[in-house]
């Protein structure tokens, strides 16, 4: 296997030009967090909801939104 064919060198198209932020919560909190994001109109997935929530915060602070 060459370096260009190794799984570590392959990146999902949706992740190109992006870096990850990871945070940990108690397993029993996940459902209520997802529900709070959805009920707040931020989206139904963690990633979508957090990005939308952060963009709203950035907008209120007159900052450039994240993509």
N, C-alpha and C positions, 0 to 999 in steps of 0.2 A: 504494500500500500504506500503510495507516495503522499507527501505532505498535502498536496492539493486535493487529494481524495479522502483524507482522514476526516472523521466526523467532527473533530474539534475545529477544523477550518471552515466548516459549513455553517452559515448563519441564515436564519430565517429572514426572508425579505422584509417582514414587518419590524425586524430588529436592527436593520442596517442603519448606522448613524445614531444609534441610541445606546444608552447605558442603563443598567438596572438599579433600582433602589428596592431594597428588601426590608420589610419590617415583620416582626413576629408578634402574634397575638395568641391568647389562649384559644384552643380549639373550639371551646363552647361559645366563644365570642363571634366566630366567623358568620354565623347565620344572622345574628342581630346587626352586625356591621353591614352586611349585604342588604338587609331589609331597610336599614336607615338610609343608605345611599339611594336605594330605589325609591323609597317614600319621599326623599328630598328632591327627587327628579334628576339625580346625577347619573343614573344608569344602573343596569342590573348585574354587571360584572365588577369585580374589585378594581381591575385596571381602568376600565372606562369610568367608573364612579369616582375613583380617587383623582384621575386626571381632570375630570369635569369639576370636581370640588376645588382642586388646586387652581384651575383656570379662573374660577369665579373669584377666589381669593386674590389672585394676581391682578385681575381686572379692577377689583375694589381698591387695590394699592397702586393703580396706574402703572402696572408692570406689563411686559410682554407676556402673552400667554405661552404655555408650553405646548408642544405639538404632539 
